[in-house]
Amino acid sequence: MGRITVSIIKADVGSLAGHHVVHPKQIEVAKESLQLAVDSGIILDYYVFNCGDDLQLLMTHRRGENNPEVHKVAWNVFKEVTEKVSKPLKLYAAGQDLLVDAFSGNIRGMGPGVAELEFDERPSDPIIVFAADKTEPGAWNLPLFKIFADPFNTAGLVIDPRLHAGFKFQILDVMEGLSVELSCPEEMYDLLALIGTPSRYVISKIYRKDGLPAASASTSRLSLIAGRYVGKDDPVCIVRAQSGLPAVGEILEAFAFPHLVAGWMRGSHNGPLMPVSLDDAKCTRFDGPPRVVALGFQLRDGYLEGPADLFDDPAFEWSRRKAMEIVDYMRRHGPFMPARLGPEEMEYTTLPMVLEKLKSRFKRVS
């Protein structure tokens, strides 16, 4: 079996009818391009899908994380889809997430979101790939905490001796570009002190105490890269399951509560993260609400068996109904906080242009 790397790289390169959904022809072209990468021996296997208006490229290979050849494959796919489909069909925001003109060796910091995990494949190795639309990387903070640190969510933390020692969390400060590693349960309160501010501190990697890689999440903030609002980040995440890691059901349980996340309409509002099937991964109401899909795979000597569309289940109907109740509640606030994001987050939207227009009319109060 040996060492394997799972990479998911996503980008918004144009959408059908506003920021709504990926066009089927975009997926077709992406599959054709990735098959060429298989034929040339760069990657082993792939799966192409979408969450909302984001094109998702899931790839397996033996080249490790941050490999220039693999990243270039993804970059070329996004460029090709943009040139062959998005621009000719005049899809909305064609090539939106491609913030630079030329590939420079690593796709991180160029616009697309990346989550990668390198590990030794187990005799049976289930993985879950999560993709979200209309939100930011910090949206994973609460569910990842619940999966790997909350015994009320994950029974294995209490009753499975292989999980009992806990996990190590790698946290990235996206504002300063700094990283810190914290161990749970012993540093749980320190961890919560950071990740409770999801706009700044985001979980990037999780390891078991013995070093076994357990999860990886994308951390790119598009507004920080571009210096302006160019769409929300729409993060991705890889979580390994079973046999000394949280069970699939424990992982999914963390998404049963549709917690509030930043993003939604114009990247400027708080809304519930609603777990949906692939068929329902299209954002309509107020360009949302924010959505998350979960695809389950089995690894087979580096190849992907699946997917199982894990949120395509009536067990999550309550979560979806609760999310829509939250939608109605938040929408009734109109342009007021907390429906609208706070001033720090709004700084990267188009609101500053409105405020600039009024600037000269403000008079000092004596």
N, C-alpha and C positions, 0 to 999 in steps of 0.2 A: 504493500500500500504506500508507505513512505510519506514524505512531507508534501503537503498540498497548500496552496494559497487560494482563498476565495476572495474575489474582488467584486464589489458592486460600485459602478460609476454611473452617475446620472447627470442629466442636463435638460433644461428647458430650451429646445431649439425651434420652437414654434408650435402653435396650437390651433385647433379647429374651433372657430367661433369664440374668440377671446381667450382668456386664460382658463380653458375648459377641459380639453382632453387631447391626447396625442392622436394624430391622423393615422389610420391603418397603413398607409403607404410609407410612413416614417418607420414603422416597425418592420415592414418588409425589407426596406433598404438596409436597415441595421442588421437584420438576420443575414442577409447576403454578405455584408462586409465582415461580420464575425465568422462566418463559415470560411472565408478566405484566410482568416487568422488561424483557424483550426487546421486548414489544409497546409499552411506554411509552418506549423509546429509551434507557433507562439503561445497559443492557449490550447487547453484540452477540450473544454466544453463551454457552453454558454446558454443563457436563457434571456430573451428580450421581452419586456413587459412595460407597462406604464402605471403610474399613479397620478391621476389628473393629467396635467399638461407636461409631466416630466417623463422623458424617455429613460428607461432603466436598463443598463447592460450588466448582467450578472455573468461572471466568467470564472473558470477554474484553470489553474496553471501551476507549474512547479518553479516559478521564477522569483518567488518571494514578494514581499510588500515593496511598494514604491519602485517597481521595475519599469525602467524607461520604455522598453518595447511594448509592454502591456498597456501602459498609460498612453503611449502613442497610438496604439490600436483604437482605444476608446476615443481619443481626440479626433482621429481621422474619421471614425464612424459619425461623430456629431457634425463634423464639417461636411461630410458627404451627404448626410441626411438634410442638412441645411441647404446645400447647393442644389441637390437633386429633387428635393420634395418641398421643403418649407418655403423657399423663395419663389420657385415657379408657381406654386399653388397660392402664393401670397398669404400664407398662414400668419396668424397674429404673432408678433414678437419673434420673428424668425432669427434663430441664432442668439437668442437673448442671453444665455449663460456663457457664451464664448467671449470672454472679456478681453482677450488678447488676440493678435493676428497669427502668431506663429508658436508652435509647440517648442517648449524649452527644456524637455527632459523629464518633467514631472507635472502631472495635470493638477496637482494641488496648488491652490492659489491662482488658478487660471479661470475659475468660474464653476466648472462641474463639481459636484459633491462626490466624495470617495470614502468608502469603508472597506478595509481589507483585514484579513485574519490569516496568518500562516500557522500551521500546526501539523502534528503527526496524526494522520487519519486513524481513527479507532476501528476495531472490527465492525462496529455499526455506529455510524456517525450522523445523527440527524442534525440539520441546521434549519433555522428560521431566518428568512430575509424579510425585514420590514422596510417599507417605503412610505413616506408621508408627503402630502401636498398641502400648500398654503400655511406652512409654519417653519420654524427655525430648529437648529440642532438641539437647543435646550429642551425641546419637546420630549426627548428621550429620557431626560433626567429622572422624572418621577417613576415611569414604568421600569427603567433599569434598576433604580434603587429598590423598588418593590420586588423585582425578580431575584436580585442577588443579595439583598440585605434585610428584607422585611419578613419575619417568620409568620406574620399574619397572612401574607400572600403565598409564600413558598414554604410548604410544610417540610420539605427536605432539609431546610436549614436546622430544623429541630430533630427530625427522626432519621436522617440519613447521615451516618458517621463520616462519609466522604465530603459532605457539604458543611459539616458542623464547625469546622475551623473558620469558615467564612471566605471572603474574597477581597482582592486588592483592586481599588479603583484608581484609574489614571484620569486626573481632572485637568482640563485646559482652560486657562484664562485667555479668552479670545481677544480681549482688549490689549493685553500686555504681551501675548505670545509666550506665556510661562506655563509650566506644567508641574503638578504635584501629585504624588501617590499617597493614598490613604487606605488603611486597612480596616475592614469591618469584621466583627462587630466592635472592636476596641476603640476605633476612631469614628464611630457612627455620627456622633454629634458634630464633630469637625466637618465631616463630609456634608451633612445636611446644612451646616452654616454656609457652605459654598454653593452647592447645587440648588439651593432654594432661590438663587438668583440665576435663572436659566439663560437670561440674555447675555450673561458674562462668563459664568463658569459652566462648562459642559463636560459630560462624561465622554471620554474618547476611547478608552480600552478598559476591559475588566479581565482579571486573571484569578484563577484559584490560588490559594496560598502556596501550593507546590509549583506554581509557575505555569500551569496549564492554561492556554488562552481560551477565554470563555465568550467574549463579546467585543465588537468593534463598532463604533459609530462615526459618521461623518461630522466634521466640526466647522466647515467653511461658512463664513458669514459674508454673503455677497456684497452687502453695503460697505463692509470694512475693506473689502478688496477694491471696489470701484469708487468708494468715497461718496456714493449717492445711492438712491433707491433704484435697483434694477430687477425687482422681483424678490420674492422670499426665497429662503435657502432650500427648503424642501428636502429634509435630511433622509439618509438611509442608515440601516443598522443590520449587523449580522450577529445572531445569537446561536451558540451551540447548545444542544439539549441532551438530557438523559445520561445514564451511566456515570455518576459522579458530578453531574451538573443538574440544574433545575429541569424538571420534566416539561414536556411540551405544554401540558395543561397549566402548569404553574407560570410559564412564560406568558401564555395568552391571557391568563387571569389578570395580569397587571394592566391590560387594556380594556377590561370590562367596565372600568370607571372612566367615562369620557372627560378627562381633566382639561382645564382651560390651558390653552397655548396661545402664543403670540403669532399673528400673521393675518389670515383670512383676507378680507377685502383690502386691496392696495397695500398689503403687508402692515396694516395700521390698526388692527383690532384684535381683541381677545375672543377666542371661540373654543368650543369643545372639540377634542380630537376624536373623531367618530370612526370606529373600526368597521370596514366595509369589505365586500368581495371585490375581485377584479372587475366584475361587470358594473359595479356601482362606484368605481374609482374615477368619478368625474365630478368636478366642482361646479355647482350651478347656483345654489341659493346664496346671494351676496358673495358670489365667487367662492362658495364653500358649502357647508362648513369644512374646516380642515379634516382631511381624511388620512387613514392609515390602512395599508394592506399588509397581510402576513402570508408569505409563501413558504411552505415546508418542503424540504428536500432531504433525500438520503444521498450521502456520498458513496460512490462505488469506484474505488481506485482512481479518484479524482474526477469522476464523471457524475453528473447530476441526474438523479432519479426523482421525477416529480414534474411540476409542483402539486402539492395539495393546497387548495385555496382555503386557508384555515379560518378566516372570518366569514366564509360563506356557510353560515351555520345559524339556525334559529336561536341557538343559545345566546347569541349576541344581539338579538332583537331588542331586549330591554335596554342595552347600552345605546343602541341607535335611537330608540324613543326618548331616552333620557337626554341624549345629545340634542335632539330637536327641541325639547323643552328648554334646555339651556340656550339654544339659538334664539328662541322667542324672547326669553328673558333679557339676553344681552342686546338684542336688536332694539328693544324698547328704550334703551338708553340713547339711541341715536348717536350724535357726535360727541357725547359726554363720556369722560372716564367713569368707570373702568372698562366700558365697551371699547373705547378708543385707547390706544396705548399711551403710556406716560411720555413726558417731554423728551427724555433721553432717547427713547426709541423713535419718536416722531422726527427727531433731528435728521434721520436718514431717509425720510419720505419726501414728498413734494410740499408738505406743509410749510417749511421755511420760506419757500417762494411767496406764499401768501402773506406770511408775517413780514417779509422784506418790503412788500408793497405798502404796508401800513406804518413802517418804521418812522418815516418822516412826519407822520401825523401825531406821534406821541409827544406830549408836553410835560415837562417836569412840574410836579406838584409842589407848590411853595409851602 
